[in-house]
């Protein structure tokens, strides 16, 4: 999460990160889009696109972090599946 925040801060988008990080933690509902849009001063569709982007970037960073712990890059996908299974339990 720190790397993701840093990525947003470097681009001057810390406010967007802080507003939307709840989408990564499962704390985002349909009403959250409208509320976030109002707080950020953008429209609801822009918030939905920003949530899509933050989730995508988080996935990419998670995949990279996991790959750094493995000897074989081919194991990343199965390791991520196991991680997600463990977190879901």
C-alpha positions, -999 to +999 in steps of 0.1 A: +000+000+000+029+023+007+043+020-028+009+027-042+005+058-021+040+070-030+031+065-067+000+088-063+019+113-042+047+116-068+021+126-094+004+151-071-027+128-066-025+121-029-060+135-024-074+110-049-054+081-033-067+090+002-103+093-010-103+060-030-081+037-009-113+024+007-121+008-027-091-015-021-102-024+013-138-033+003-152-002+019-168+013-011-205+012-020-225+027-049-231+058-028-194+061-022-188+070-058-212+099-057-199+111-023-163+108-035-171+127-067-185+155-048-155+157-024-130+156-053-150+180-075-152+155-104-181+136-119-191+101-108-178+084-140-144+099-134-144+084-099-153+050-113-124+052-137-101+063-109-112+033-088-105+010-117-071+025-121-061+023-084-072-013-083-053-021-114-021-004-101-025-022-068-027-055-086+004-048-106+023-037-075+011-068-056+022-090-084+056-074-085+061-077-047+052-114-048+075-120-078+104-106-057+099-134-032+101-162-057+129-178-076+107-187-106+085-160-122+062-187-134+051-193-098+037-158-094+002-167-105-002-197-082+014-178-053-011-150-057-040-175-058-028-191-026-024-156-010-059-146-020-073-179-007-055-174+027-068-139+030-103-150+022-104-176+049 
